[in-house]
Amino acid sequence: SWKENELNMVDTPGHADFGGEVERVVGMVEGAVLVVDAGEGPLAQTKFVLSKALKYGLRPILLLNKVDRPSVSEETCNEVESLVFDLFANLGATEEQLDFPVLYASAKEGWASLKFTKCPPDSEKNMSPLLDSIVQHVRSPKADLEAPFQMLVSMMERDFYLGRILTGRVTSGVIRVGDKVHGLRITDEGVQKIEDGKVVKLMKKKGTSMAVIEAAGAGDIISMAGLSGPAIGHTVANPE
């Protein structure tokens, strides 16, 4: 969390070979931080991932990384920013998407800045400017807590003890440990039930670790155990 805001950060592969995974991740979020090497500029995979983000209506934040390198100057950053702007325009970005904030950073040193600098004062060597920009620039998810629970499965893994772990964003409603749920898939004939089950465990990312939780609501990105049938692209929902 950051200044009373809960932020869910989801990393995405930067290569076209992982197109399906990129699409699933982009579909889970409300915004994007486009990280570009300030010395190299946008690469081929930058175009691919950015095109997906723009397609889903996200408003990216541009983060120029590695500005602390000797070869990177303010002029270099201005050139890279212009290249990225042209890339946005060529991909059909809207006026709103073209009005993207730019930050300068050294991920290695652990800082970000709203102004170009090679080395900020020690008191400013942190990621506060980036987190503040995310809060200001990225809209909150549309969340209907009163509607029946529904979650699209975006990721899946297997746990030795819990079995299949399904991860996704809760699109509506509230889910609690012990709730009965259905696994559903859409076919040419309509919605088909895969499995009836019960939520035995709910988890949520807290930093780099997973925290066990008792309940979650619309807008949360969670992992759940209890169903063995649903897979990526399927839906978990209340029996209602």
Secondary structure, DSSP 4 states (H G I P E B T S, - for coil): -BTTB---------SGGGHHHHHHHHTT-SEEEEEEETTT---HHHHHHHHHHHHTT-EEEEEEE-TTSTT--HHHHHHHHHHHHHHHHHTT--HHHHS--EEEEETTTTEEESS--SS--GGG-SSHHHHHHHHHHSPPP---TTSPPEEEEEEEEEETTTEEEEEEEEEESEEETT-EEEEEEEETTEEEEEEEEE--EEEEEETTEEEEESEEETT-EEEEES-SS--TT-EEE---
